[in-house]
Amino acid sequence: MRTFLYILTFMSVIGLAFWAYRENYRTQEALSEVQQLRGAIGANRERLSVLKAEWAYLNRPDRLADLAQVNFERLGLLEFRPEQFGRVDQIVYPAPPIMELSDPVELSSDGGQEP
């Protein structure tokens, strides 16, 4: 009986060692993948900041005004002028629609009892 327990303990130790070895490599692989993803996120953030800077450069008001003048015949775009803008209190909002009741219900204060 002792021999059987020794063999069972030895096999358990071997199995646990194999499991720990495999988990160690899985963990190292996951950490490597996380590091690669962090690097990709950093590269994408850097690329995004470059794209935002390019967008700001291309949307300069003086550049857009020049483009509007050059392409006026084709696009018909005009520059914004301060007198084209209004105030908020000048906006006319439509009146809310009035809902009509089709079958009105009469309520009595006697609690529904007839005299």
Secondary structure, DSSP 4 states (H G I P E B T S, - for coil): -HHHHHHHHHHHHHHHHHHHHHHHHHHHHHHHHHHHHHHHHHHHHHHHHHHHHHHHHHT-HHHHHHHHHHTHHHH------GGG---GGGPPPPPPPPPPPSS-----TTTT---
